[in-house]
Amino acid sequence: MTRSARAPIILGLLLGLLPLVAAGCGSDPTPAPRRLPEPKAAEVVALPTPTESPTAVAEPAVDEDQAAELDTVVTTTLEVGLPSDGDAPIVQFARIEPSPWEPEILADMHPNFSLQANGRIFYEFDGGSSREGWYQTALTPTLALDFVKLLWDEVGIAELAEALEAPDPAFETELNGQPIGSGPIGVIYVASTAGEVRLVVSQSDLENPSGPYADRLKRLDDIIRALQLWRNYTESEASDLVKTGVAGTLGWWLDRRVPYTPEAALAFATLARGYLPANANVASWPLQGADDLALAEQVDAGFGADPVEIALSRDDYVLVRAEERRRGESFWGPLWQVADGSRYLIGVRPAVPGANHSVIDYRYGVPKRGMQPAGGD
């Protein structure tokens, strides 16, 4: 049996034995509690060639044996090739979780993994020491192209997007706090010289595929799970078995990853619900001062109204993200409070370099009066 033939078997064993912090296109809404290491700001590292960084934080260098290949323009006689714009995203994965709170849903609409045509990777992983929970690394253009071909040719992502009925993303919540509607939604974007395509798929269809495209969906689910397994080893050493299983599925494995700080963010804000329990987690909005983003002046949307959009700079995002992490997750949503006691629901969507192809249309149902979580908050 060849190494490539063994890889799916190895990956299957790994996924059965190792607990994943997340499956599908994003994170588990109820991860096991863990003590996070001391937060680290994004570090400045040398680039293999002079490349303008999307933020004040430089992107990481690749291993020495890959540096020469980074300077080589990849050409191919096949239809599928890399776009000429090196900053253009070519693969993005996102997962949008159900929530009773619309600002939280809107904040979720960003890729948690984004690969650019120049090989740069930016991804989200909240279990490490990165101050903002983001990391960066780089593939060679050849491996980046192979990854696109894997999704374009073997998975047939364009055919799936055309043939499969797209879900109707709908987010509503029952009185006992349970979500109803479409459930989690996965968004997969792939671009090449052959075109660009976006597949929107429900998590249930991805994890329990049926019909004539079941094998392809299973292959796609394996790729997403292997990618999450790779992310789980952001700051720990993986065994050779793990590396073999993941590399056999993705076509690559990278050890080097360094913290990354998104260049900007977009906040979505409304006033908070009138009733909140005394133990609801609330953070103090940090952007109040002489040069503040005064929420009372910017947010005129009541609870349940269309959220107001607020642009955040990189420095703003750093402050807001630090308070977000201190507050932690809560059933009652992304709650913020200002000095006069007013409370807001504010979801924050970090920007990724290039573009965000994870924003989708959806239907939203405002939670009814009396809604409570089934097991308490």
N, C-alpha and C positions, 0 to 999 in steps of 0.2 A: 504494500500500500504506500503510495507517494505521500509526501508531506502535504500537498494541496488536498489530497483526498482525506487525510487524517484531520485537517483543520476543523471542518464542521463538527466532527465527533468530539474533538477536544473542547471546542467552544460549548457544545451542548453539556458536557460534563461540568465545565466551569460555571456555566449559568445555573446549573442545578445545585452546585455545592457552595458557591460563593454568594453571600447576600449582596444584592445590588442596592445602592442608594436610590436608584431610579431605574425605571424601565421605559420602553417606548421612546418617545421623543422628548422627555423631560424628566422632572423629578417627582419622586413619591411625595404626596402632600403630607404624609405623616412619617418622616424619617426618624430613625432611632436617635435619641438624644446623644450628643457627643460633646466633649470638651474641645473647643477649637484651640489650635495653637496661637501663639502670640501673633497678632495681625502684622502683616508686612506690606509696606507701600510698594508699588511697582518700581522695579529697579531699572536703571539705565544700563544697557548692555550694547556692545559693539555690533554693528551690522556688517555682513560680508561685503556689501557695496553701499555707497552713499545713497540712502533712501529716506525721503522725507517721512517722518513719523506722523501718524494721524493725530497724535497728541504730543505733549511734552515728554512722553515716555517713549524711548526708542524700542524698536522691536528686537526680538532675540536673534542671535546668530545661530546658525545650524552647525552641526558637527563639521569638523575640518574636511572630512571626506565627501561632504555634500556641498561645500562652499563653491567649488568650481562649477558644479552643475547648475547652481542658482544663477550664474552669470550667462548661462546658455539659453538661447531662445528655443523653445520646444516647437518643432514642426512635425507634422504627420501627414501621410498620404491618405489617411482615413477621413471620413466625414466629421468625426468627433475630434475636436482639438480645443485648445485653450483660447479664450478671448484675448485680443491684443492688449486690452487695458488690464495691466497687472493688478490694479486695485479692485477690480470687479469681483464680487462674490460669485463663486461657481458652485458651491454646495452650502446649504443652510438647513439646519434641523431646528424645529421648535415644537413645543408642546404647550397648549393652552388649557389650563385647568378650570373646571367649573368653580364659580364663586358667587355668593349672594351679593357681592359688591362690585359694581361696574368698573370703578377705577382700578380694582385689582385685576379684572379680566383684561382691560386695556393694557395694563403694565406687563402682562404675561405675553403680549404679542411681540416678542423679539426672539431672534435665534439664540439658542443656548450653545450652538456650535456653528461657526462660520469659517469657511475656507475660501481664500482669494486665489485669483489666477496666478499670482506670484508665489503661491505656496504658503502664505501666512495663514495661521490658524488662530482664531480668538474664540475662547469658550468659557462657559460659566461652570464653576464648581465651588459649592459653598462649604465643603468639608475640609478645606485646607487653610493655610495661613495668609492667603492673599487678603489684603485689607478690604477690597471691594468684592472679593469672590470671583474674580475673573483672571484668566491666564492666557498666555500667548506662546506660540511655538511656530515652527516652519517645516514644511515638506519641500522636497525638491520638486521642480515643475513636472518632472517625469512621473513621480509618484502621485502628484496632484491630478495629472491627466489620467493616470490609471484608475484613480478613485472615481473620477467623473465617468470613465468608460464602464466601470463596474455598475454604476447606477443607471447609466444610459443604455448600455447594451445588454448586460446580463439581467438586471432587474427590469429593464424596459420601462423606466419611470414615465416617459412620454406616453406610451401606450396605456399604462395604468391610469394616468390622469385623464386620458380621453375616454377610456372604456368604462371606468368605474363611476357609479353615480356619486356625486359629491354629497357629503353630509350637509344637513341644515343646522349649522351651529346655533344652538339655543341654550341659554343659561337661565334656569329658574331654580327656586329653592322651596321645598315644602316647609310646613310649619315646624316640623321636627328637625329642621336644619339640613335635611338630606337633599342633594342636588337631583333635579330631574331635567330631562332634555337630552341633549346629544352626548353628554359626558365629555371626557377629555378629547381634545382635537389635536392631531399631529399635522404639521405643515412641513413638507420637504420641498426644497427648491434646488434645481440643478440647471446650470447654464454651460453651454459649450458653443463652438462654432456651428454646431448643427441646430442651435436654437436654445431656447430656455423654456422651462416647464415648472409648474408648481402643482404638487399633489397635496390635496387636503383630504385627510382620512380620519375617521373616528378611531379612537384607541381600541375599541372592541373589535372592529373589523381588522385592524392590523394584528392584534394578538390572537384572534380566532378567525382566520380567513377561511372562506369557502368559495365554491364556484370555480370557474375556469382559470382564475388568476390567483388561486390560493397559494400555489408554489412560489410565485413571484412575491406575493405579500409576505410569505414566510421568510424568503430570502432577505427582503427589506427589513423585516423585524430583527433578523439575526444581525444584520449590519448595524442597526441602531443599538442593539444590546451590546454588541462588541465595542462600539464606540463609547457607550456608557462605562463598560468595564475598563477601557483604557483611561477614561477620565477618573475613575475611582482610584487609580494609582498615580494621581498627580504628585503627591509628595511622599510616596512610599515605593519600595522596590518590589517589582513584580517578579514572580518566578519565571523560569524559562517556559514552563507549561502555559502560563497565562499569556506570555508574549507570543508563543507559537499559535495558540488558538485565536488570539485577536488579529495578529498579522496575517494568518491564513484566511481570515474573513474580510478584513479591511484592505489588505495588500500592504500594510505598513504598521510600524510601531515606532513611537518617538518617546525617548526617556526625558529629554530636556524640555522643561516648561518653566516659565517665570511669570510672576505676577504682572497683571495688566490693569490699567485704569481707563475705563471708557472715556472718550473725549467729551461727551455731553450726555444729556438725558432729557426726556420729556415727561413732565408730571401731569396727571389727570386728576382733577380735584372737584369735589362737591362738599357741601356741608354734611356732617355726619347725621346719622339717624338720631331721633330725639331720645329714645330710650336706649341706654347702655348699662350693663351691669357694672357694679362697683369694681369688679376685678378684671375688667377688660383692659388689655395691654394698650397703653397710649404713649406715644413718643412726643417729645417737645420739638416743634418745628424749629430747626436751627437757623433759618434765614430771616431773622428778625433783627432790625437795627437801623442805623441811619441810612444805609444803602441796601436795605432789605428787600425781599420779595414779600411785601405785606399782604397776607392772604385776604384780609378783610377787603382790600381794595381790588384784588384780582379775582376772587372767587364769588360770583353772584349766583352760582348754581345750587339750588336747594337739593336735599336728599332725593334721589330718584330722577333728577333732571340730567340732561346731557352734561357730562363733565367738562370743565374748563381746562384748556391746555396751557401749561406753563413751561417755557423753555428753561432748562438748567444748564449752566456752564459746567465744565469739568470740576472746578473748585466747589461749586454748589453741590454737585452730585456726591463728591467725597464726603461733605458734611452730612448730607441727607442719608447717604448709605450707612454711615457710621451709626446714626441714630436708629435707622431701620433695624440693623443687626442687634443693637442693644435692646430694642423693644421686643424683637422676636415675633413669631407667627401667632395669630389669634383668629378664632372663628369670626370675630367681629370686624375683621378686615384691617386695612392699613390706616389706623387711626392716628391722628396728629392733633396736638393742642397748642394754642398760642397763649400769651400771657394773660389775656382777659378771660380765659377759660373756654373760649369758643373751640369747638372740635370739628375736624374735617376728615373726610376720607380722601387720601391722596395715594394713588398708585404711581410708581416711578418706573419708566421704561428706559433702560440704558441704550445708548446708541452703539452700534457696531460699525467698524470701518467699512466703507463702500456703500452699502445700502441694506435696508431691512425689508426682506420679502416675506415676512411672517404676519403681516396685518391682514385680517380677513373680515368680511361682513358677518354679522351675527344678529340674533334676536335676544333681548334681555328682558327678564321679568323682575320688577321691583319686589323685594321680599314683603310678604304680608305682615300686618301688625300681629304681634304675639309670637313671632318666630323665635324659637330657642333651639340651641344645639341639643341633640338627643341625650348626650351624656354630660351636659354642663360644659362650661368653658374652662 
